[in-house]
């Protein structure tokens, strides 16, 4: 169940940022970093990943997928923040928008 859920999560993250990534590649802003096999922890990565029942996740493949997703999200958000600030948008407001975006994400696999 853990690996299947992680794959579905990965698909959701890809869909969420697909349009933004396409814009980055079109503008030449993408760095072409291949995150596959990344072993370096993401900046915001917790010490351990936990399953819904609180058990520590031990599947290395799932942890690598989570790490890759976080690294990609961090990079996209950092670049978007930099763009916003360069366009003279309030940094505080942009951070609020990002926070709101995350708060409004829905879990399509919620077991009601």
C-alpha positions in Angstrom: 0.0 0.0 0.0 2.8 2.4 0.8 4.5 2.3 -2.6 1.2 2.5 -4.4 0.2 5.6 -2.4 3.6 7.2 -3.0 3.2 6.7 -6.8 -0.2 8.3 -6.6 1.2 11.1 -4.6 4.0 11.6 -7.1 1.4 11.8 -9.9 -0.6 14.5 -7.9 2.6 16.6 -7.4 3.5 16.3 -11.0 0.0 17.4 -12.1 0.1 20.3 -9.6 3.3 21.7 -10.9 3.2 20.6 -14.5 2.1 24.0 -15.9 4.7 25.8 -13.9 7.5 23.4 -14.9 6.5 23.8 -18.5 6.8 27.5 -18.2 10.3 27.2 -16.6 11.5 24.9 -19.4 10.1 27.2 -22.0 11.8 30.2 -20.5 15.1 28.4 -20.1 15.1 28.8 -16.4 15.2 25.1 -15.7 18.6 23.9 -14.7 18.1 20.4 -16.1 19.0 18.7 -12.8 18.3 15.0 -12.8 17.0 14.2 -9.3 16.8 10.5 -9.9 18.7 8.6 -7.3 19.1 11.7 -5.2 20.5 10.7 -1.8 21.0 14.3 -0.5 18.2 15.2 1.9 15.8 17.9 0.9 16.0 21.1 3.1 12.6 20.6 4.6 12.7 16.8 4.8 11.9 15.3 8.2 14.3 13.0 10.0 11.9 10.1 9.4 8.8 9.7 7.2 5.8 8.2 9.0 2.9 6.1 7.8 -0.7 7.0 8.7 -0.5 4.7 11.6 2.6 6.4 12.9 5.0 3.6 12.0 8.3 4.8 10.5 8.5 4.3 6.7 11.3 2.0 5.8 10.9 1.5 2.0 14.0 3.2 0.5 12.4 3.6 -2.9 9.4 5.5 -1.4 11.8 7.7 0.6 13.8 8.5 -2.5 10.5 9.4 -4.4 9.5 11.7 -1.5 13.0 13.3 -1.4 12.9 13.9 -5.1 9.4 15.4 -4.9 10.4 17.7 -2.1 13.6 18.8 -3.8 11.7 19.7 -7.0 9.0 21.5 -5.0 11.6 23.5 -3.0 13.4 24.5 -6.3 10.2 25.6 -8.0 9.0 27.5 -4.9 12.4 29.2 -4.5 12.4 30.3 -8.1 8.8 31.5 -7.9 9.6 33.5 -4.8 12.6 35.1 -6.5 10.5 36.0 -9.5 7.8 37.5 -7.3 10.3 39.6 -5.4 12.0 40.8 -8.6 8.6 41.8 -9.9 8.1 43.9 -6.7 5.5 41.6 -5.1 5.5 41.6 -1.4 7.5 38.7 -0.1 5.2 38.2 2.8 2.1 38.1 0.6 3.8 35.6 -1.8 4.7 33.4 1.2 1.0 33.6 2.3 -0.1 32.5 -1.1 2.2 29.5 -1.1 1.0 28.6 2.4 -2.6 28.9 1.2 -1.9 26.8 -1.8 -0.6 24.0 0.4 -3.4 24.3 2.9 -5.9 23.9 0.1 -4.4 20.7 -1.4 -6.9 17.8 -1.2 -6.2 14.2 -0.6 -8.1 12.3 -3.3 -7.3 9.0 -1.6 -8.8 10.0 1.8 -10.4 7.0 3.4 -13.4 8.8 4.7 
